[in-house]
């Protein structure tokens, strides 16, 4: 997150390994949800600038995420990194 007035970063989210591909800001601006190339979803607290939770959502690269206070929806399309099979899915997760 960056202060617009001076361009100084307030905090920086770092992936645990694979590149970050998608992100969405939660309803109410309380958190950011990100998805990476390895299929991992991460939930970040904006107030604390820290990782709250992460979980394996897909076997392929996440290409889109939307969220609100109750739900996270993620989608992927690509080749599974482990066995070269296709994974094209939309999954719905309970956020709380």
C-alpha positions, 0 to 999 in steps of 0.5 A: 500500500502506498501513500499517494502524496509522497509515493512511500510504501506503507507495507509490502506483501511478499509471496511465499515463492510463486509470483503474485498474479491476482488480488482484490481488496475486501469489502470495507477495505479491511483486507487484501486477498491475493492469488499466486502462480502456484495456486495459493490464496493469501489473506492480508490485513491492511491495518497490520500489514501482515499475512493473516492466512494462506491456503492451497486453493488450486493446482494451477495459477490463479488468474482472478479473485473477487471477495467481500466480507463473507466470500472469496471466489478464485479461478484458475486456468493452466497446467498443474505444476506437478503432473501437467494436467489441466486445472480450470476451476472456479472455487468459492470459499467462506472468508470467515 
